[in-house]
Every structure is written in structure tokens, then in C-alpha cells.
Amino acid sequence: MTTAFVSQAQAAKAVCPQLRRADRATKDAALRAMAEQVRTDCATILTANETDVSRGRTAGMSQAMLDRLTLTPQRVEAMACGLEDLARLADPVGEVVRGWTTPQGVHIEQVRVPIGVIGIIYEARPNVTTDAAGICLKSGNVALLRGSSSALDSNRAIVAALRAGLTRAGMPSDLVSLVEGGHEVTGEMMQARGLVDLLIPRGGKGLIQRVVTGSAVPVIETGLGNCHLVIDADADLDMALRIARNAKVQRPSVCNAIETVLVHADIAPQAIAALTDQMVADGVTLHGDPRAVALDKRIVPVTAEEYEAEYLSLDLAVKVVDSLDEAIAHIARYGTGHSETIVTNSVVAAQEFTAMVDAAAVLVNASSRFVDGGQFGFGAEIGISTQKMHARGPMGLPEMTTTSYRVVGTGQIRS
């Protein structure tokens, strides 16, 4: 490992005890100071971001990625507000998950405690920098932030503001650090067992798989969002169209936007026509199976590979299915376990869908865009986990803690 990274990781480890001892008032004051400094440094942050965006545009970065990279005064203000929102949330550290007394009179409590040093590896979204730093701080964890090179200038400016805010609040600036360097540094983070307690990758399939399969440090997998919407035979078509439009068009570059609509054959003739009218009006290109194409010639043929990937753009796959079981089977084959939606007035269909679809979030008659830490009331989120361990779905403060058992007796011994 490089001396620079080892020094950073050791410094992060060294300040863990001070943060672990900090009470809620101390952490909340630090969060508010960080938010104030982000606002103070807004112009500096935006100037740095303009450099990143210009460099990305010159390099041919896709529009979806440019959208994720770009900061505006409104987005910077939202970053500051996110830190203040966290200060208003309950502190998860010290929460008693459960407690009981054994027949021998020994009292046992399972209590939430910090994880330690958390490394977050992410791509091209500088707003993640404040989210990750704030959530780590509030949950008692030290943050090592490894942003992508495409957002390097933005992240430098943001982390400088966060560290300055911590200093003003009387907290160690090493509670938040930006890890810089080439791809080899990501590899070093993955092998830093003993210095880094947990890694969370956020980004494309390549990054996530590299970290999940190659890390010696425990990993929480945040997943891709190949999300589906099923228009059931008993769907309210107007409702389905409103939900589909919101889930695709509002912000197509995010992981909880839908990528495929599965339409029951019984409602397909009217549903496909209405869906196409609406999506074309919004600038969306529909990619359909032969049955969908036969119903509306504005739909272009879909390839099998398109069912497997996120568009992250104003493109949407559409497929006609003969049954709810066929729709569920399609989701099982192509879905990434993120967010899956059905629109239906049938209680039986809704129950079948929620019971059989294996995903972090399963929605009935609601847009997948609700699958978000802020929308769930968690405050800023660290990501949306598609794994099946303790943290699944939007990861807020409780998901950023582990637990410890506190066992108190009055001299009991085991016989």
C-alpha cells in the first residue's frame, strides 16, 4: 500500500474513539457547521464543478453521467440542507434494538454501535460526498471518500468545506477524508482489512463487481437499478400512465427510474397506444418486443441485451406478457433486485406480486421514484442496497451501524 493512503487510513482510525464518545449534540453541531461551510464555499464548489463538467464534456461523457456530475446553486443548497436534515434526525447510536432478562437474572441488551472506518467508493456524483460524510458522522463512523477522477475538483472543494466545518465545530478534520490517486488506490482500500472496517461501492456494474468480488474488507453491495413496472390486466390505465411517466421521465439517469414496462396482453391494445403517445410526447424512445411493435409502429425493436441493462436515459423497453406469472418470471431473470412495481386494482394480483418478487423494494400503485432515503424519511441516504444482508433498500442511519450485546449481571456464573 502507498504511504499516503496508509497515513490517511491510520489517521481515520485514530479519530474513531473521539467520534465514538461524541454525544448527539456534538455531532449535530458538527453537521450544522459543515452545512454552513458548504453554503459559504458555494461559489468555490461551483467553480470547481465547472472544471469537472467541462473536462467530462470534452471527453465525451454521456448526458446521463453529465447530469449526475453537474452541480447548481440549488443542488449545493440541497447538499447543505441534507446535512441539516441529518442533524434533526434521531441518533441511532445507543438505540436498544431489544432487551430481556434471562432466568438467571442476567440482563441482555442488543445496542446499536458505530462500525468504525467506512470507505465509500463512488462515481461522478459529487452530492454523494456530503451525503456520505454526513451519514457516517451522525452514525458515529469515520468516512474515507473515494470519488471518481471525473469529479475530483468538485470533491476536493466539497471535502475542504466539510473539513473546515468540522474544525470550526471543534471536531477532528480527519473524520472526513478524500482518498485520491489512480485505480490502484481503490485496490488498496479493498485490501485494507484492519484499517477500513467496511466498504460501500456506488456506481456502475464494473465498479460494484470489482469491489464485491475482490475486496478483503467487508462490503455492502449497492446495486444497479434495472427496475420494472407491470401494468396488470386489472390496472387503472390512467394511474399506470401517471406512474410510468413519473418513474421514467422525472429523472431518467437515477437508479430508481424504470427501464422496462411489462403490459398484460388483456390490456395491451389500449395500454400500448396510450403509453406510446405519452412517452413519445416526453421524448422517450420505446424499445419493444414483436407484439408491442405490432401494436404501435413508433416502437423500435428491442434486443435481448437491452432487457439486461439500465438505459439511464430517455429510453424505455416495453414487452407484452400473457400473465402475471410471466411478468414475474421476466423480472426474476432480468431484474437487479432494486425496485419493482405493479399497477393493479386486483388485491390478489398485488399480493402475488409482493410475495413472489424478490427485490429490495416492491411497490403497488406507486412510482419507483419513492424508493429513496429522503422519500422514506431517512434523511440523506448512503445508497440503495440490493444485497440480502442486514442492510437492504435505502440505507439510512440505522443501516450504518452494527450492534453489540451488553450483558449485565450481579455475579452470576454459568453452571
RODO-2510 file (C-alpha; in nm, 4 decimals, decimal comma):
residues 415
     n   res          X          Y          Z
     1     m     0,0000     0,0000     0,0000
     2     t     0,1117     0,3559    -0,0655
     3     t     0,2370     0,5614     0,2242
     4     a    -0,0202     0,8337     0,1515
     5     f    -0,3217     0,6017     0,1765
     6     v    -0,1892     0,4176     0,4823
     7     s    -0,1346     0,7514     0,6566
     8     q    -0,4891     0,8605     0,5729
     9     a    -0,6398     0,5333     0,6918
    10     q    -0,4358     0,5372     1,0126
    11     a    -0,5424     0,8954     1,0821
    12     a    -0,9047     0,7942     1,0270
    13     k    -0,8682     0,5002     1,2625
    14     a    -0,7054     0,7207     1,5237
    15     v    -1,0029     0,9588     1,5489
    16     c    -1,2628     0,6802     1,5768
    17     p    -1,2582     0,6795     1,9607
    18     q    -1,3263     1,0539     1,9798
    19     l    -1,6266     1,0247     1,7496
    20     r    -1,7476     0,7149     1,9319
    21     r    -1,7572     0,9172     2,2560
    22     a    -1,9358     1,2145     2,0952
    23     d    -2,2952     1,2677     2,2017
    24     r    -2,5778     1,3691     1,9721
    25     a    -2,5455     1,7408     2,0448
    26     t    -2,1776     1,7371     1,9486
    27     k    -2,2405     1,5503     1,6237
    28     d    -2,5376     1,7670     1,5309
    29     a    -2,3367     2,0857     1,5888
    30     a    -2,0686     1,9484     1,3577
    31     l    -2,3254     1,8694     1,0899
    32     r    -2,4667     2,2210     1,1056
    33     a    -2,1174     2,3705     1,0875
    34     m    -2,0426     2,1556     0,7817
    35     a    -2,3655     2,2723     0,6176
    36     e    -2,2845     2,6361     0,6873
    37     q    -1,9377     2,5963     0,5383
    38     v    -2,0783     2,4313     0,2242
    39     r    -2,3014     2,7346     0,1766
    40     t    -2,0119     2,9717     0,2417
    41     d    -1,7972     2,7896    -0,0143
    42     c    -2,0754     2,7508    -0,2732
    43     a    -1,9036     2,9682    -0,5344
    44     t    -1,5758     2,7790    -0,4931
    45     i    -1,7560     2,4458    -0,5214
    46     l    -1,9429     2,5532    -0,8362
    47     t    -1,6257     2,6807    -0,9997
    48     a    -1,4524     2,3503    -0,9302
    49     n    -1,7539     2,1641    -1,0635
    50     e    -1,7488     2,3655    -1,3861
    51     t    -1,3945     2,2383    -1,4409
    52     d    -1,5082     1,8776    -1,3953
    53     v    -1,8116     1,9174    -1,6223
    54     s    -1,6066     2,0846    -1,8948
    55     r    -1,3493     1,8081    -1,8772
    56     g    -1,6222     1,5436    -1,8916
    57     r    -1,7942     1,7052    -2,1880
    58     t    -1,4649     1,7238    -2,3771
    59     a    -1,4005     1,3572    -2,3016
    60     g    -1,7402     1,2586    -2,4468
    61     m    -1,9151     1,1792    -2,1189
    62     s    -2,2761     1,0710    -2,1721
    63     q    -2,5589     1,3107    -2,0959
    64     a    -2,6748     1,0860    -1,8128
    65     m    -2,3343     1,0983    -1,6470
    66     l    -2,3022     1,4736    -1,7049
    67     d    -2,6360     1,5187    -1,5294
    68     r    -2,5076     1,3233    -1,2303
    69     l    -2,1856     1,5234    -1,2257
    70     t    -2,3336     1,8720    -1,2607
    71     l    -2,3903     2,0909    -0,9563
    72     t    -2,6089     2,4009    -0,9490
    73     p    -2,6705     2,6522    -0,6688
    74     q    -2,9912     2,4623    -0,5958
    75     r    -2,8091     2,1289    -0,5732
    76     v    -2,5417     2,2741    -0,3465
    77     e    -2,8141     2,4177    -0,1245
    78     a    -2,9801     2,0734    -0,1196
    79     m    -2,6483     1,9243    -0,0077
    80     a    -2,6302     2,1698     0,2831
    81     c    -2,9951     2,1070     0,3714
    82     g    -2,9271     1,7337     0,3699
    83     l    -2,6646     1,7804     0,6401
    84     e    -2,9055     1,9905     0,8465
    85     d    -3,1794     1,7319     0,7988
    86     l    -2,9462     1,4703     0,9429
    87     a    -2,8910     1,6895     1,2478
    88     r    -3,2658     1,6793     1,3108
    89     l    -3,2865     1,3008     1,2931
    90     a    -3,2589     1,0726     1,5940
    91     d    -2,9140     0,9394     1,6730
    92     p    -2,9075     0,5638     1,6069
    93     v    -2,6038     0,5060     1,8297
    94     g    -2,7087     0,3669     2,1651
    95     e    -3,0552     0,2611     2,0480
    96     v    -3,1653    -0,0583     2,2192
    97     v    -3,2829    -0,2969     1,9480
    98     r    -3,4124    -0,5487     2,2014
    99     g    -3,3581    -0,6413     2,5627
   100     w    -3,4517    -0,9187     2,8028
   101     t    -3,3586    -1,0841     3,1304
   102     t    -3,2558    -1,4482     3,1457
   103     p    -3,3946    -1,6897     3,4078
   104     q    -3,0648    -1,6476     3,5944
   105     g    -3,1292    -1,2746     3,6285
   106     v    -2,8706    -1,1640     3,3711
   107     h    -2,9922    -0,8622     3,1727
   108     i    -2,9064    -0,8549     2,7996
   109     e    -2,9471    -0,5659     2,5578
   110     q    -2,8657    -0,5507     2,1878
   111     v    -2,7465    -0,1948     2,1249
   112     r    -2,6580    -0,0071     1,8047
   113     v    -2,2917     0,0959     1,7851
   114     p    -2,0743     0,2546     1,5124
   115     i    -1,8998     0,0348     1,2566
   116     g    -1,5739     0,2314     1,2550
   117     v    -1,3954     0,3479     0,9404
   118     i    -1,6161     0,3276     0,6330
   119     g    -1,4804     0,3642     0,2824
   120     i    -1,7273     0,4834     0,0198
   121     i    -1,6242     0,4367    -0,3451
   122     y    -1,8465     0,6216    -0,5894
   123     e    -1,8644     0,7641    -0,9391
   124     a    -1,9388     1,1086    -1,0805
   125     r    -2,1919     1,2299    -0,8227
   126     p    -2,0362     1,4973    -0,6023
   127     n    -2,3546     1,5321    -0,3961
   128     v    -2,2744     1,1839    -0,2621
   129     t    -1,9757     1,3418    -0,0886
   130     t    -2,1852     1,5400     0,1589
   131     d    -2,4436     1,2631     0,1961
   132     a    -2,1800     1,0030     0,2768
   133     a    -1,9815     1,2271     0,5110
   134     g    -2,2923     1,3375     0,6981
   135     i    -2,4440     0,9938     0,7412
   136     c    -2,1125     0,8497     0,8548
   137     l    -2,0656     1,1284     1,1096
   138     k    -2,4182     1,1049     1,2518
   139     s    -2,3902     0,7262     1,2869
   140     g    -2,0533     0,7581     1,4603
   141     n    -1,8370     0,6452     1,1699
   142     v    -1,5284     0,7991     1,0101
   143     a    -1,5512     0,8447     0,6319
   144     l    -1,2865     0,7720     0,3707
   145     l    -1,4350     0,9037     0,0469
   146     r    -1,3059     0,7715    -0,2832
   147     g    -1,4815     0,9697    -0,5557
   148     s    -1,4140     0,9235    -0,9248
   149     s    -1,1489     1,1196    -1,1119
   150     s    -1,4266     1,2794    -1,3180
   151     a    -1,5453     1,4691    -1,0088
   152     l    -1,2047     1,5269    -0,8494
   153     d    -1,2077     1,9082    -0,8431
   154     s    -1,5657     1,9157    -0,7107
   155     n    -1,4907     1,6634    -0,4392
   156     r    -1,1743     1,8452    -0,3329
   157     a    -1,3716     2,1654    -0,2836
   158     i    -1,6577     1,9913    -0,1027
   159     v    -1,4324     1,7920     0,1313
   160     a    -1,2306     2,1048     0,2068
   161     a    -1,5545     2,2732     0,3153
   162     l    -1,6594     1,9743     0,5251
   163     r    -1,3222     1,9533     0,6993
   164     a    -1,3266     2,3271     0,7668
   165     g    -1,6725     2,2922     0,9173
   166     l    -1,5542     2,0120     1,1431
   167     t    -1,2629     2,2222     1,2636
   168     r    -1,4949     2,5141     1,3410
   169     a    -1,7102     2,2756     1,5441
   170     g    -1,4077     2,1584     1,7444
   171     m    -1,4016     1,8132     1,5853
   172     p    -1,1042     1,6461     1,4106
   173     s    -1,0955     1,7190     1,0384
   174     d    -0,9794     1,3605     0,9779
   175     l    -1,3357     1,2425     1,0448
   176     v    -1,3809     1,3040     0,6702
   177     s    -1,1060     1,2488     0,4129
   178     l    -1,0872     1,2369     0,0351
   179     v    -0,8837     0,9443    -0,0963
   180     e    -0,7038     1,0439    -0,4165
   181     g    -0,4993     0,8513    -0,6700
   182     g    -0,5381     0,6085    -0,9574
   183     h    -0,7193     0,2762    -0,9749
   184     e    -0,4512     0,1222    -0,7567
   185     v    -0,5783     0,3229    -0,4583
   186     t    -0,9208     0,1601    -0,4905
   187     g    -0,7412    -0,1720    -0,4780
   188     e    -0,5570    -0,0630    -0,1657
   189     m    -0,8827     0,0277     0,0054
   190     m    -1,0162    -0,3171    -0,0823
   191     q    -0,7183    -0,4823     0,0867
   192     a    -0,7010    -0,2536     0,3926
   193     r    -0,8530    -0,5008     0,6353
   194     g    -0,7833    -0,3760     0,9866
   195     l    -0,7703    -0,0141     0,8780
   196     v    -1,1018     0,0031     0,6909
   197     d    -1,3970    -0,1721     0,8541
   198     l    -1,6493    -0,1569     0,5687
   199     l    -1,6602    -0,0634     0,2003
   200     i    -1,9658     0,0636     0,0153
   201     p    -1,9334     0,0918    -0,3643
   202     r    -2,1747     0,3186    -0,5513
   203     g    -2,1584     0,3322    -0,9284
   204     g    -2,1674     0,1207    -1,2407
   205     k    -2,1712    -0,2559    -1,2698
   206     g    -1,7960    -0,2791    -1,3282
   207     l    -1,7051    -0,0869    -1,0136
   208     i    -1,9514    -0,2725    -0,7931
   209     q    -1,8463    -0,6168    -0,9151
   210     r    -1,4792    -0,5331    -0,8799
   211     v    -1,5246    -0,4338    -0,5170
   212     v    -1,7646    -0,7155    -0,4262
   213     t    -1,5514    -0,9897    -0,5761
   214     g    -1,2050    -0,8567    -0,4940
   215     s    -1,2306    -0,6995    -0,1506
   216     a    -1,0766    -0,8411     0,1658
   217     v    -1,2764    -0,5782     0,3564
   218     p    -1,6479    -0,6476     0,4220
   219     v    -1,8698    -0,4895     0,1550
   220     i    -2,2290    -0,3720     0,1392
   221     e    -2,3354    -0,4040    -0,2225
   222     t    -2,5335    -0,1178    -0,3672
   223     g    -2,6981    -0,2368    -0,6815
   224     l    -2,7874    -0,1382    -1,0294
   225     g    -3,1428    -0,0265    -1,0884
   226     n    -3,2875    -0,2338    -1,3708
   227     c    -3,6392    -0,1584    -1,2482
   228     h    -3,9675    -0,2796    -1,3998
   229     l    -4,3270    -0,1605    -1,3992
   230     v    -4,6058    -0,4124    -1,4589
   231     i    -4,9375    -0,2891    -1,5997
   232     d    -5,1707    -0,5654    -1,4874
   233     a    -5,4911    -0,6681    -1,6642
   234     d    -5,6877    -0,5042    -1,3827
   235     a    -5,4866    -0,1814    -1,3806
   236     d    -5,6350     0,1663    -1,3790
   237     l    -5,4767     0,2796    -1,7056
   238     d    -5,4717     0,6496    -1,6182
   239     m    -5,2937     0,5661    -1,2928
   240     a    -5,0487     0,3402    -1,4743
   241     l    -4,9602     0,6146    -1,7215
   242     r    -4,9047     0,8722    -1,4460
   243     i    -4,6802     0,6347    -1,2559
   244     a    -4,4889     0,5248    -1,5678
   245     r    -4,4273     0,8859    -1,6707
   246     n    -4,3019     0,9849    -1,3271
   247     a    -4,0850     0,6746    -1,2907
   248     k    -3,9206     0,7200    -1,6321
   249     v    -3,9207     1,0879    -1,7189
   250     q    -3,8774     1,2831    -1,3943
   251     r    -3,5070     1,1906    -1,3726
   252     p    -3,4104     0,9059    -1,6063
   253     s    -3,0446     0,8905    -1,5017
   254     v    -3,1055     0,7600    -1,1493
   255     c    -3,1168     0,4019    -1,0259
   256     n    -3,4844     0,4050    -0,9223
   257     a    -3,6095     0,5080    -1,2670
   258     i    -3,7904     0,2301    -1,4543
   259     e    -3,6248     0,0697    -1,7564
   260     t    -3,8943    -0,1788    -1,8689
   261     v    -4,2743    -0,1810    -1,8731
   262     l    -4,4439    -0,5210    -1,8845
   263     v    -4,8012    -0,4966    -2,0150
   264     h    -5,0609    -0,7702    -1,9681
   265     a    -5,1944    -0,8900    -2,3038
   266     d    -5,5567    -0,8344    -2,1976
   267     i    -5,4973    -0,4579    -2,1664
   268     a    -5,2150    -0,4262    -2,4197
   269     p    -5,4001    -0,2755    -2,7211
   270     q    -5,5179     0,0330    -2,5331
   271     a    -5,2272     0,0452    -2,2871
   272     i    -4,9528     0,0301    -2,5504
   273     a    -5,1147     0,3043    -2,7596
   274     a    -5,1634     0,5337    -2,4610
   275     l    -4,8171     0,4621    -2,3211
   276     t    -4,6543     0,5330    -2,6570
   277     d    -4,8473     0,8578    -2,7011
   278     q    -4,7340     0,9790    -2,3616
   279     m    -4,3730     0,8665    -2,3818
   280     v    -4,3162     0,9983    -2,7338
   281     a    -4,4553     1,3338    -2,6222
   282     d    -4,1940     1,3341    -2,3452
   283     g    -3,9116     1,2487    -2,5838
   284     v    -3,8822     0,8851    -2,4762
   285     t    -3,7896     0,6177    -2,7313
   286     l    -3,9757     0,2924    -2,6752
   287     h    -3,7983    -0,0365    -2,7496
   288     g    -4,0465    -0,3206    -2,7779
   289     d    -4,0852    -0,6928    -2,8344
   290     p    -4,2560    -0,8043    -3,1611
   291     r    -4,6029    -0,7944    -3,0042
   292     a    -4,5541    -0,4373    -2,8822
   293     v    -4,4075    -0,3274    -3,2162
   294     a    -4,7098    -0,4811    -3,3946
   295     l    -4,9414    -0,2690    -3,1809
   296     d    -4,7604     0,0610    -3,2491
   297     k    -4,5080     0,1205    -3,5255
   298     r    -4,3468     0,4071    -3,3347
   299     i    -4,1879     0,1445    -3,1101
   300     v    -3,8474     0,0236    -3,2271
   301     p    -3,7485    -0,3439    -3,1895
   302     v    -3,5766    -0,4313    -2,8632
   303     t    -3,2743    -0,6586    -2,8357
   304     a    -3,2389    -0,9205    -2,5634
   305     e    -2,9366    -0,7347    -2,4281
   306     e    -3,1478    -0,4269    -2,3628
   307     y    -3,3583    -0,6157    -2,1097
   308     e    -3,0430    -0,6760    -1,9040
   309     a    -2,9122    -0,3220    -1,8699
   310     e    -3,0020     0,0195    -1,7383
   311     y    -3,0683     0,2789    -2,0086
   312     l    -3,0278     0,5714    -1,7658
   313     s    -3,1717     0,7833    -2,0456
   314     l    -3,4997     0,8671    -2,2167
   315     d    -3,5333     0,5110    -2,3445
   316     l    -3,7776     0,2503    -2,2219
   317     a    -3,8274    -0,1173    -2,3043
   318     v    -4,1825    -0,2476    -2,3326
   319     k    -4,2991    -0,6075    -2,3522
   320     v    -4,6394    -0,7752    -2,3748
   321     v    -4,6881    -1,0664    -2,1327
   322     d    -4,9712    -1,3196    -2,1186
   323     s    -4,9895    -1,3461    -1,7400
   324     l    -4,8676    -1,2033    -1,4141
   325     d    -4,6553    -1,5153    -1,3708
   326     e    -4,4775    -1,4363    -1,6991
   327     a    -4,4118    -1,0815    -1,5794
   328     i    -4,2713    -1,2088    -1,2501
   329     a    -4,0518    -1,4575    -1,4372
   330     h    -3,9173    -1,1786    -1,6596
   331     i    -3,8309    -0,9714    -1,3518
   332     a    -3,6621    -1,2702    -1,1876
   333     r    -3,4453    -1,3172    -1,4973
   334     y    -3,3503    -0,9578    -1,5736
   335     g    -3,4115    -0,7577    -1,2569
   336     t    -3,1318    -0,6442    -1,0276
   337     g    -3,3297    -0,6690    -0,7054
   338     h    -3,3725    -0,2937    -0,6714
   339     s    -3,7330    -0,1703    -0,7104
   340     e    -4,0213    -0,3450    -0,8869
   341     t    -4,3703    -0,2018    -0,9358
   342     i    -4,7167    -0,3300    -1,0232
   343     v    -5,0200    -0,1184    -1,1098
   344     t    -5,3366    -0,3137    -1,0410
   345     n    -5,6791    -0,2937    -0,8793
   346     s    -5,6660    -0,6646    -0,8002
   347     v    -5,5844    -0,7447    -0,4377
   348     v    -5,4959    -1,0994    -0,5422
   349     a    -5,2525    -0,9790    -0,8098
   350     a    -5,0949    -0,7304    -0,5697
   351     q    -5,0465    -0,9985    -0,3055
   352     e    -4,8998    -1,2408    -0,5604
   353     f    -4,6591    -0,9763    -0,6868
   354     t    -4,5368    -0,8675    -0,3443
   355     a    -4,4978    -1,2277    -0,2297
   356     m    -4,3120    -1,3563    -0,5356
   357     v    -4,0937    -1,0661    -0,6499
   358     d    -3,7542    -1,0694    -0,4775
   359     a    -3,6349    -0,7088    -0,4566
   360     a    -3,5242    -0,4540    -0,2005
   361     a    -3,8469    -0,2620    -0,2663
   362     v    -4,1735    -0,3924    -0,4121
   363     l    -4,4345    -0,1279    -0,4927
   364     v    -4,8072    -0,1430    -0,5588
   365     n    -4,9693     0,1527    -0,7363
   366     a    -4,6827     0,3915    -0,6609
   367     s    -4,3823     0,5226    -0,8525
   368     s    -4,0445     0,3573    -0,8042
   369     r    -3,9051     0,7090    -0,7604
   370     f    -4,0264     0,6852    -0,3992
   371     v    -3,7534     0,4287    -0,3258
   372     d    -3,5151     0,6820    -0,1786
   373     g    -3,3865     0,7541     0,1692
   374     g    -3,5239     1,1068     0,1671
   375     q    -3,8668     0,9948     0,0485
   376     f    -3,8695     0,7210     0,3127
   377     g    -3,7993     0,9813     0,5803
   378     f    -3,4455     0,8588     0,6478
   379     g    -3,2785     1,1871     0,5534
   380     a    -2,9865     1,1640     0,3122
   381     e    -2,9058     0,8053     0,2184
   382     i    -2,5722     0,6361     0,1635
   383     g    -2,7147     0,4283    -0,1221
   384     i    -2,9703     0,1621    -0,2014
   385     s    -2,8547    -0,1869    -0,1170
   386     t    -2,9671    -0,4822    -0,3273
   387     q    -2,7917    -0,7431    -0,1157
   388     k    -2,9768    -0,9703     0,1273
   389     m    -2,7808    -0,8980     0,4421
   390     h    -2,8885    -0,6637     0,7238
   391     a    -2,8888    -0,3504     0,5055
   392     r    -3,1328    -0,3803     0,2148
   393     g    -3,3047    -0,0994     0,0286
   394     p    -3,2343     0,2677     0,1097
   395     m    -2,9587     0,2800     0,3708
   396     g    -3,0120     0,5481     0,6286
   397     l    -2,8623     0,5923     0,9721
   398     p    -2,9583     0,2612     1,1395
   399     e    -2,8139     0,0653     0,8463
   400     m    -2,4795     0,2359     0,9041
   401     t    -2,4450     0,0840     1,2489
   402     t    -2,3767    -0,2635     1,3784
   403     t    -2,4852    -0,3965     1,7175
   404     s    -2,3206    -0,5044     2,0375
   405     y    -2,4687    -0,7147     2,3179
   406     r    -2,4406    -0,5624     2,6626
   407     v    -2,4706    -0,8230     2,9325
   408     v    -2,5126    -0,7120     3,2955
   409     g    -2,5301    -0,9419     3,5904
   410     t    -2,4975    -0,9366     3,9669
   411     g    -2,2298    -1,2010     3,9951
   412     q    -2,3992    -1,4881     3,8121
   413     i    -2,1851    -1,7720     3,6769
   414     r    -2,2854    -2,0384     3,4293
   415     s    -2,3403    -2,3813     3,5779
***
